[in-house]
Amino acid sequence: MRDPAGGTGLSFQEQEWYRPPVWPERPGQQDKMIHLDIKVNDLDAAVAHALAAGARLAEHQPRSDLRVLLDPAGHPFCLFLT
């Protein structure tokens, strides 16, 4: 993924041996490999957009000003208010 205007990009690769991380992390379980924090202006709208794109809301939500979601492969990421 890359902004057409330039800047930093993200690349993703699939692995057959992949195991999704456990959230919240627990000793002896698969740790996350990456965690993205994404600033948003409207938390409810951003969550709705992420859910429509295939994310799911994580069961554990540690704070009221952010939402932890899991991408389709199970990677956690956070949406938080700017």
Phi and psi restraints in degrees (range 20) as a CNS / XPLOR table:
assign (resid 1 and name C) (resid 2 and name N)
       (resid 2 and name CA) (resid 2 and name C) 1.0 -151.7 20.0 2
assign (resid 2 and name N) (resid 2 and name CA)
       (resid 2 and name C) (resid 3 and name N) 1.0 137.1 20.0 2
assign (resid 2 and name C) (resid 3 and name N)
       (resid 3 and name CA) (resid 3 and name C) 1.0 -64.3 20.0 2
assign (resid 3 and name N) (resid 3 and name CA)
       (resid 3 and name C) (resid 4 and name N) 1.0 130.2 20.0 2
assign (resid 3 and name C) (resid 4 and name N)
       (resid 4 and name CA) (resid 4 and name C) 1.0 -57.5 20.0 2
assign (resid 4 and name N) (resid 4 and name CA)
       (resid 4 and name C) (resid 5 and name N) 1.0 -23.1 20.0 2
assign (resid 4 and name C) (resid 5 and name N)
       (resid 5 and name CA) (resid 5 and name C) 1.0 -82.1 20.0 2
assign (resid 5 and name N) (resid 5 and name CA)
       (resid 5 and name C) (resid 6 and name N) 1.0 -3.0 20.0 2
assign (resid 5 and name C) (resid 6 and name N)
       (resid 6 and name CA) (resid 6 and name C) 1.0 106.5 20.0 2
assign (resid 6 and name N) (resid 6 and name CA)
       (resid 6 and name C) (resid 7 and name N) 1.0 -170.7 20.0 2
assign (resid 6 and name C) (resid 7 and name N)
       (resid 7 and name CA) (resid 7 and name C) 1.0 98.2 20.0 2
assign (resid 7 and name N) (resid 7 and name CA)
       (resid 7 and name C) (resid 8 and name N) 1.0 -165.4 20.0 2
assign (resid 7 and name C) (resid 8 and name N)
       (resid 8 and name CA) (resid 8 and name C) 1.0 -71.7 20.0 2
assign (resid 8 and name N) (resid 8 and name CA)
       (resid 8 and name C) (resid 9 and name N) 1.0 143.4 20.0 2
assign (resid 8 and name C) (resid 9 and name N)
       (resid 9 and name CA) (resid 9 and name C) 1.0 -118.8 20.0 2
assign (resid 9 and name N) (resid 9 and name CA)
       (resid 9 and name C) (resid 10 and name N) 1.0 165.6 20.0 2
assign (resid 9 and name C) (resid 10 and name N)
       (resid 10 and name CA) (resid 10 and name C) 1.0 -124.0 20.0 2
assign (resid 10 and name N) (resid 10 and name CA)
       (resid 10 and name C) (resid 11 and name N) 1.0 139.5 20.0 2
assign (resid 10 and name C) (resid 11 and name N)
       (resid 11 and name CA) (resid 11 and name C) 1.0 -122.1 20.0 2
assign (resid 11 and name N) (resid 11 and name CA)
       (resid 11 and name C) (resid 12 and name N) 1.0 145.5 20.0 2
assign (resid 11 and name C) (resid 12 and name N)
       (resid 12 and name CA) (resid 12 and name C) 1.0 -128.1 20.0 2
assign (resid 12 and name N) (resid 12 and name CA)
       (resid 12 and name C) (resid 13 and name N) 1.0 142.7 20.0 2
assign (resid 12 and name C) (resid 13 and name N)
       (resid 13 and name CA) (resid 13 and name C) 1.0 -133.6 20.0 2
assign (resid 13 and name N) (resid 13 and name CA)
       (resid 13 and name C) (resid 14 and name N) 1.0 144.9 20.0 2
assign (resid 13 and name C) (resid 14 and name N)
       (resid 14 and name CA) (resid 14 and name C) 1.0 -96.4 20.0 2
assign (resid 14 and name N) (resid 14 and name CA)
       (resid 14 and name C) (resid 15 and name N) 1.0 140.9 20.0 2
assign (resid 14 and name C) (resid 15 and name N)
       (resid 15 and name CA) (resid 15 and name C) 1.0 -127.9 20.0 2
assign (resid 15 and name N) (resid 15 and name CA)
       (resid 15 and name C) (resid 16 and name N) 1.0 133.5 20.0 2
assign (resid 15 and name C) (resid 16 and name N)
       (resid 16 and name CA) (resid 16 and name C) 1.0 -63.5 20.0 2
assign (resid 16 and name N) (resid 16 and name CA)
       (resid 16 and name C) (resid 17 and name N) 1.0 -31.3 20.0 2
assign (resid 16 and name C) (resid 17 and name N)
       (resid 17 and name CA) (resid 17 and name C) 1.0 -86.4 20.0 2
assign (resid 17 and name N) (resid 17 and name CA)
       (resid 17 and name C) (resid 18 and name N) 1.0 4.0 20.0 2
assign (resid 17 and name C) (resid 18 and name N)
       (resid 18 and name CA) (resid 18 and name C) 1.0 -57.1 20.0 2
assign (resid 18 and name N) (resid 18 and name CA)
       (resid 18 and name C) (resid 19 and name N) 1.0 136.2 20.0 2
assign (resid 18 and name C) (resid 19 and name N)
       (resid 19 and name CA) (resid 19 and name C) 1.0 -121.2 20.0 2
assign (resid 19 and name N) (resid 19 and name CA)
       (resid 19 and name C) (resid 20 and name N) 1.0 126.6 20.0 2
assign (resid 19 and name C) (resid 20 and name N)
       (resid 20 and name CA) (resid 20 and name C) 1.0 -64.8 20.0 2
assign (resid 20 and name N) (resid 20 and name CA)
       (resid 20 and name C) (resid 21 and name N) 1.0 147.4 20.0 2
assign (resid 20 and name C) (resid 21 and name N)
       (resid 21 and name CA) (resid 21 and name C) 1.0 -72.4 20.0 2
assign (resid 21 and name N) (resid 21 and name CA)
       (resid 21 and name C) (resid 22 and name N) 1.0 161.6 20.0 2
assign (resid 21 and name C) (resid 22 and name N)
       (resid 22 and name CA) (resid 22 and name C) 1.0 -97.5 20.0 2
assign (resid 22 and name N) (resid 22 and name CA)
       (resid 22 and name C) (resid 23 and name N) 1.0 132.7 20.0 2
assign (resid 22 and name C) (resid 23 and name N)
       (resid 23 and name CA) (resid 23 and name C) 1.0 -127.9 20.0 2
assign (resid 23 and name N) (resid 23 and name CA)
       (resid 23 and name C) (resid 24 and name N) 1.0 128.8 20.0 2
assign (resid 23 and name C) (resid 24 and name N)
       (resid 24 and name CA) (resid 24 and name C) 1.0 -68.1 20.0 2
assign (resid 24 and name N) (resid 24 and name CA)
       (resid 24 and name C) (resid 25 and name N) 1.0 158.3 20.0 2
assign (resid 24 and name C) (resid 25 and name N)
       (resid 25 and name CA) (resid 25 and name C) 1.0 -61.8 20.0 2
assign (resid 25 and name N) (resid 25 and name CA)
       (resid 25 and name C) (resid 26 and name N) 1.0 144.7 20.0 2
assign (resid 25 and name C) (resid 26 and name N)
       (resid 26 and name CA) (resid 26 and name C) 1.0 -135.7 20.0 2
assign (resid 26 and name N) (resid 26 and name CA)
       (resid 26 and name C) (resid 27 and name N) 1.0 143.1 20.0 2
assign (resid 26 and name C) (resid 27 and name N)
       (resid 27 and name CA) (resid 27 and name C) 1.0 -55.1 20.0 2
assign (resid 27 and name N) (resid 27 and name CA)
       (resid 27 and name C) (resid 28 and name N) 1.0 138.5 20.0 2
assign (resid 27 and name C) (resid 28 and name N)
       (resid 28 and name CA) (resid 28 and name C) 1.0 81.9 20.0 2
assign (resid 28 and name N) (resid 28 and name CA)
       (resid 28 and name C) (resid 29 and name N) 1.0 -3.7 20.0 2
assign (resid 28 and name C) (resid 29 and name N)
       (resid 29 and name CA) (resid 29 and name C) 1.0 -104.9 20.0 2
assign (resid 29 and name N) (resid 29 and name CA)
       (resid 29 and name C) (resid 30 and name N) 1.0 166.7 20.0 2
assign (resid 29 and name C) (resid 30 and name N)
       (resid 30 and name CA) (resid 30 and name C) 1.0 -65.1 20.0 2
assign (resid 30 and name N) (resid 30 and name CA)
       (resid 30 and name C) (resid 31 and name N) 1.0 122.1 20.0 2
assign (resid 30 and name C) (resid 31 and name N)
       (resid 31 and name CA) (resid 31 and name C) 1.0 -80.3 20.0 2
assign (resid 31 and name N) (resid 31 and name CA)
       (resid 31 and name C) (resid 32 and name N) 1.0 159.5 20.0 2
assign (resid 31 and name C) (resid 32 and name N)
       (resid 32 and name CA) (resid 32 and name C) 1.0 -69.2 20.0 2
assign (resid 32 and name N) (resid 32 and name CA)
       (resid 32 and name C) (resid 33 and name N) 1.0 152.7 20.0 2
assign (resid 32 and name C) (resid 33 and name N)
       (resid 33 and name CA) (resid 33 and name C) 1.0 -100.2 20.0 2
assign (resid 33 and name N) (resid 33 and name CA)
       (resid 33 and name C) (resid 34 and name N) 1.0 -23.2 20.0 2
assign (resid 33 and name C) (resid 34 and name N)
       (resid 34 and name CA) (resid 34 and name C) 1.0 -155.2 20.0 2
assign (resid 34 and name N) (resid 34 and name CA)
       (resid 34 and name C) (resid 35 and name N) 1.0 152.3 20.0 2
assign (resid 34 and name C) (resid 35 and name N)
       (resid 35 and name CA) (resid 35 and name C) 1.0 -143.8 20.0 2
assign (resid 35 and name N) (resid 35 and name CA)
       (resid 35 and name C) (resid 36 and name N) 1.0 120.7 20.0 2
assign (resid 35 and name C) (resid 36 and name N)
       (resid 36 and name CA) (resid 36 and name C) 1.0 -101.0 20.0 2
assign (resid 36 and name N) (resid 36 and name CA)
       (resid 36 and name C) (resid 37 and name N) 1.0 135.0 20.0 2
assign (resid 36 and name C) (resid 37 and name N)
       (resid 37 and name CA) (resid 37 and name C) 1.0 -109.1 20.0 2
assign (resid 37 and name N) (resid 37 and name CA)
       (resid 37 and name C) (resid 38 and name N) 1.0 122.1 20.0 2
assign (resid 37 and name C) (resid 38 and name N)
       (resid 38 and name CA) (resid 38 and name C) 1.0 -119.3 20.0 2
assign (resid 38 and name N) (resid 38 and name CA)
       (resid 38 and name C) (resid 39 and name N) 1.0 119.6 20.0 2
assign (resid 38 and name C) (resid 39 and name N)
       (resid 39 and name CA) (resid 39 and name C) 1.0 -76.7 20.0 2
assign (resid 39 and name N) (resid 39 and name CA)
       (resid 39 and name C) (resid 40 and name N) 1.0 135.2 20.0 2
assign (resid 39 and name C) (resid 40 and name N)
       (resid 40 and name CA) (resid 40 and name C) 1.0 -134.4 20.0 2
assign (resid 40 and name N) (resid 40 and name CA)
       (resid 40 and name C) (resid 41 and name N) 1.0 155.8 20.0 2
assign (resid 40 and name C) (resid 41 and name N)
       (resid 41 and name CA) (resid 41 and name C) 1.0 -87.8 20.0 2
assign (resid 41 and name N) (resid 41 and name CA)
       (resid 41 and name C) (resid 42 and name N) 1.0 -29.7 20.0 2
assign (resid 41 and name C) (resid 42 and name N)
       (resid 42 and name CA) (resid 42 and name C) 1.0 -131.0 20.0 2
assign (resid 42 and name N) (resid 42 and name CA)
       (resid 42 and name C) (resid 43 and name N) 1.0 102.9 20.0 2
assign (resid 42 and name C) (resid 43 and name N)
       (resid 43 and name CA) (resid 43 and name C) 1.0 -62.5 20.0 2
assign (resid 43 and name N) (resid 43 and name CA)
       (resid 43 and name C) (resid 44 and name N) 1.0 -45.7 20.0 2
assign (resid 43 and name C) (resid 44 and name N)
       (resid 44 and name CA) (resid 44 and name C) 1.0 -62.3 20.0 2
assign (resid 44 and name N) (resid 44 and name CA)
       (resid 44 and name C) (resid 45 and name N) 1.0 -43.4 20.0 2
assign (resid 44 and name C) (resid 45 and name N)
       (resid 45 and name CA) (resid 45 and name C) 1.0 -66.1 20.0 2
assign (resid 45 and name N) (resid 45 and name CA)
       (resid 45 and name C) (resid 46 and name N) 1.0 -39.9 20.0 2
assign (resid 45 and name C) (resid 46 and name N)
       (resid 46 and name CA) (resid 46 and name C) 1.0 -66.3 20.0 2
assign (resid 46 and name N) (resid 46 and name CA)
       (resid 46 and name C) (resid 47 and name N) 1.0 -40.4 20.0 2
assign (resid 46 and name C) (resid 47 and name N)
       (resid 47 and name CA) (resid 47 and name C) 1.0 -63.7 20.0 2
assign (resid 47 and name N) (resid 47 and name CA)
       (resid 47 and name C) (resid 48 and name N) 1.0 -44.9 20.0 2
assign (resid 47 and name C) (resid 48 and name N)
       (resid 48 and name CA) (resid 48 and name C) 1.0 -59.7 20.0 2
assign (resid 48 and name N) (resid 48 and name CA)
       (resid 48 and name C) (resid 49 and name N) 1.0 -42.1 20.0 2
assign (resid 48 and name C) (resid 49 and name N)
       (resid 49 and name CA) (resid 49 and name C) 1.0 -63.7 20.0 2
assign (resid 49 and name N) (resid 49 and name CA)
       (resid 49 and name C) (resid 50 and name N) 1.0 -44.9 20.0 2
assign (resid 49 and name C) (resid 50 and name N)
       (resid 50 and name CA) (resid 50 and name C) 1.0 -63.5 20.0 2
assign (resid 50 and name N) (resid 50 and name CA)
       (resid 50 and name C) (resid 51 and name N) 1.0 -42.6 20.0 2
assign (resid 50 and name C) (resid 51 and name N)
       (resid 51 and name CA) (resid 51 and name C) 1.0 -63.0 20.0 2
assign (resid 51 and name N) (resid 51 and name CA)
       (resid 51 and name C) (resid 52 and name N) 1.0 -41.2 20.0 2
assign (resid 51 and name C) (resid 52 and name N)
       (resid 52 and name CA) (resid 52 and name C) 1.0 -64.9 20.0 2
assign (resid 52 and name N) (resid 52 and name CA)
       (resid 52 and name C) (resid 53 and name N) 1.0 -27.3 20.0 2
assign (resid 52 and name C) (resid 53 and name N)
       (resid 53 and name CA) (resid 53 and name C) 1.0 -86.1 20.0 2
assign (resid 53 and name N) (resid 53 and name CA)
       (resid 53 and name C) (resid 54 and name N) 1.0 -2.4 20.0 2
assign (resid 53 and name C) (resid 54 and name N)
       (resid 54 and name CA) (resid 54 and name C) 1.0 116.2 20.0 2
assign (resid 54 and name N) (resid 54 and name CA)
       (resid 54 and name C) (resid 55 and name N) 1.0 -3.7 20.0 2
assign (resid 54 and name C) (resid 55 and name N)
       (resid 55 and name CA) (resid 55 and name C) 1.0 -73.9 20.0 2
assign (resid 55 and name N) (resid 55 and name CA)
       (resid 55 and name C) (resid 56 and name N) 1.0 166.2 20.0 2
assign (resid 55 and name C) (resid 56 and name N)
       (resid 56 and name CA) (resid 56 and name C) 1.0 -134.1 20.0 2
assign (resid 56 and name N) (resid 56 and name CA)
       (resid 56 and name C) (resid 57 and name N) 1.0 149.2 20.0 2
assign (resid 56 and name C) (resid 57 and name N)
       (resid 57 and name CA) (resid 57 and name C) 1.0 -72.4 20.0 2
assign (resid 57 and name N) (resid 57 and name CA)
       (resid 57 and name C) (resid 58 and name N) 1.0 130.3 20.0 2
assign (resid 57 and name C) (resid 58 and name N)
       (resid 58 and name CA) (resid 58 and name C) 1.0 -69.9 20.0 2
assign (resid 58 and name N) (resid 58 and name CA)
       (resid 58 and name C) (resid 59 and name N) 1.0 146.9 20.0 2
assign (resid 58 and name C) (resid 59 and name N)
       (resid 59 and name CA) (resid 59 and name C) 1.0 -65.0 20.0 2
assign (resid 59 and name N) (resid 59 and name CA)
       (resid 59 and name C) (resid 60 and name N) 1.0 -41.9 20.0 2
assign (resid 59 and name C) (resid 60 and name N)
       (resid 60 and name CA) (resid 60 and name C) 1.0 -86.9 20.0 2
assign (resid 60 and name N) (resid 60 and name CA)
       (resid 60 and name C) (resid 61 and name N) 1.0 119.0 20.0 2
assign (resid 60 and name C) (resid 61 and name N)
       (resid 61 and name CA) (resid 61 and name C) 1.0 -122.0 20.0 2
assign (resid 61 and name N) (resid 61 and name CA)
       (resid 61 and name C) (resid 62 and name N) 1.0 101.6 20.0 2
assign (resid 61 and name C) (resid 62 and name N)
       (resid 62 and name CA) (resid 62 and name C) 1.0 -76.2 20.0 2
assign (resid 62 and name N) (resid 62 and name CA)
       (resid 62 and name C) (resid 63 and name N) 1.0 -19.9 20.0 2
assign (resid 62 and name C) (resid 63 and name N)
       (resid 63 and name CA) (resid 63 and name C) 1.0 -142.7 20.0 2
assign (resid 63 and name N) (resid 63 and name CA)
       (resid 63 and name C) (resid 64 and name N) 1.0 155.0 20.0 2
assign (resid 63 and name C) (resid 64 and name N)
       (resid 64 and name CA) (resid 64 and name C) 1.0 -82.6 20.0 2
assign (resid 64 and name N) (resid 64 and name CA)
       (resid 64 and name C) (resid 65 and name N) 1.0 -17.4 20.0 2
assign (resid 64 and name C) (resid 65 and name N)
       (resid 65 and name CA) (resid 65 and name C) 1.0 -94.9 20.0 2
assign (resid 65 and name N) (resid 65 and name CA)
       (resid 65 and name C) (resid 66 and name N) 1.0 7.7 20.0 2
assign (resid 65 and name C) (resid 66 and name N)
       (resid 66 and name CA) (resid 66 and name C) 1.0 -146.5 20.0 2
assign (resid 66 and name N) (resid 66 and name CA)
       (resid 66 and name C) (resid 67 and name N) 1.0 164.5 20.0 2
assign (resid 66 and name C) (resid 67 and name N)
       (resid 67 and name CA) (resid 67 and name C) 1.0 -128.8 20.0 2
assign (resid 67 and name N) (resid 67 and name CA)
       (resid 67 and name C) (resid 68 and name N) 1.0 130.7 20.0 2
assign (resid 67 and name C) (resid 68 and name N)
       (resid 68 and name CA) (resid 68 and name C) 1.0 -93.7 20.0 2
assign (resid 68 and name N) (resid 68 and name CA)
       (resid 68 and name C) (resid 69 and name N) 1.0 126.3 20.0 2
assign (resid 68 and name C) (resid 69 and name N)
       (resid 69 and name CA) (resid 69 and name C) 1.0 -122.5 20.0 2
assign (resid 69 and name N) (resid 69 and name CA)
       (resid 69 and name C) (resid 70 and name N) 1.0 163.2 20.0 2
assign (resid 69 and name C) (resid 70 and name N)
       (resid 70 and name CA) (resid 70 and name C) 1.0 -119.2 20.0 2
assign (resid 70 and name N) (resid 70 and name CA)
       (resid 70 and name C) (resid 71 and name N) 1.0 131.8 20.0 2
assign (resid 70 and name C) (resid 71 and name N)
       (resid 71 and name CA) (resid 71 and name C) 1.0 -73.1 20.0 2
assign (resid 71 and name N) (resid 71 and name CA)
       (resid 71 and name C) (resid 72 and name N) 1.0 173.6 20.0 2
assign (resid 71 and name C) (resid 72 and name N)
       (resid 72 and name CA) (resid 72 and name C) 1.0 -56.6 20.0 2
assign (resid 72 and name N) (resid 72 and name CA)
       (resid 72 and name C) (resid 73 and name N) 1.0 -25.9 20.0 2
assign (resid 72 and name C) (resid 73 and name N)
       (resid 73 and name CA) (resid 73 and name C) 1.0 -89.5 20.0 2
assign (resid 73 and name N) (resid 73 and name CA)
       (resid 73 and name C) (resid 74 and name N) 1.0 -3.4 20.0 2
assign (resid 73 and name C) (resid 74 and name N)
       (resid 74 and name CA) (resid 74 and name C) 1.0 98.2 20.0 2
assign (resid 74 and name N) (resid 74 and name CA)
       (resid 74 and name C) (resid 75 and name N) 1.0 3.7 20.0 2
assign (resid 74 and name C) (resid 75 and name N)
       (resid 75 and name CA) (resid 75 and name C) 1.0 -73.8 20.0 2
assign (resid 75 and name N) (resid 75 and name CA)
       (resid 75 and name C) (resid 76 and name N) 1.0 129.7 20.0 2
assign (resid 75 and name C) (resid 76 and name N)
       (resid 76 and name CA) (resid 76 and name C) 1.0 -77.2 20.0 2
assign (resid 76 and name N) (resid 76 and name CA)
       (resid 76 and name C) (resid 77 and name N) 1.0 146.2 20.0 2
assign (resid 76 and name C) (resid 77 and name N)
       (resid 77 and name CA) (resid 77 and name C) 1.0 -147.6 20.0 2
assign (resid 77 and name N) (resid 77 and name CA)
       (resid 77 and name C) (resid 78 and name N) 1.0 155.6 20.0 2
assign (resid 77 and name C) (resid 78 and name N)
       (resid 78 and name CA) (resid 78 and name C) 1.0 -116.2 20.0 2
assign (resid 78 and name N) (resid 78 and name CA)
       (resid 78 and name C) (resid 79 and name N) 1.0 137.8 20.0 2
assign (resid 78 and name C) (resid 79 and name N)
       (resid 79 and name CA) (resid 79 and name C) 1.0 -107.0 20.0 2
assign (resid 79 and name N) (resid 79 and name CA)
       (resid 79 and name C) (resid 80 and name N) 1.0 129.3 20.0 2
assign (resid 79 and name C) (resid 80 and name N)
       (resid 80 and name CA) (resid 80 and name C) 1.0 -140.8 20.0 2
assign (resid 80 and name N) (resid 80 and name CA)
       (resid 80 and name C) (resid 81 and name N) 1.0 153.6 20.0 2
assign (resid 80 and name C) (resid 81 and name N)
       (resid 81 and name CA) (resid 81 and name C) 1.0 -70.9 20.0 2
assign (resid 81 and name N) (resid 81 and name CA)
       (resid 81 and name C) (resid 82 and name N) 1.0 140.6 20.0 2
